[in-house]
Amino acid sequence: MDTMTLWHITGWEFAALAFAALLVGFSKTAVSGANTVSLAVFAAVLPARASTGILLPILIAGDVLAVLTYRRHAHWPTLWRLFPAVAAGVVLGTVFLVWADDEIVRTSIGAILLLMAGVTVWRRRTAEREAEPDSVATRAGRVKARSYGVLGGFTTMVANAGGPVMSMYLLSAGFRKLGFLGTSAFFFLIVNVSKVPFSAGLGLIDGSSLLLDAALVIFVVPGAVLGKWAVDRINQRLFEQLVIAATVVGGLQLLLR
């Protein structure tokens, strides 16, 4: 794999990656989708395709911390409805990565993220939000879950960018802050772990990438602690605005990078 080890990066580059790892922890316990900034930093410092494999174990570490923090708030009926569609999206994303170059990947994901943000903002302004997340039990809810699930699986496989897509889904389904964080924590832990064999098979994870991960993963912990402190001080409206803003920023940086 065209990757880099600890001995191939400068001190400033390592500092940038460490900050990105800290931001992963923060996003997992506070503002989901904010780790699109981490995606941009990793892709800027490391080879673009290789960066997705190096970032994956960092994301899994953040997922574990998020599950430990919000495990009581997960909504499992939503998760079970999402997983089959997500699995299909992961397979599609793997096939896409076999032939797509970095430019195609960035443009596709950026466009999807901006579309999801636009749909969510439009929907919030033209219709009343569902009061409970179990609205996914309706036929319309199932169709929406499958659509977002495929998109989420696809984007998380090709660019570790599934966070904003699933954030838009959970907001549109009427999840409050803690339910949002608990459901997304379990969702991404399970999905990201399932991606490891695919990433390894594509050559995106190897000994060199894991060595760099071992040096960076410790920075996820203070980020998660900071996120837990911050989320208790963010009201619901601001929380939703931050999630949508992070999605827009993530989409734009992928399109313009």
Disulfide bonds with the S-S distance in Angstrom:
none
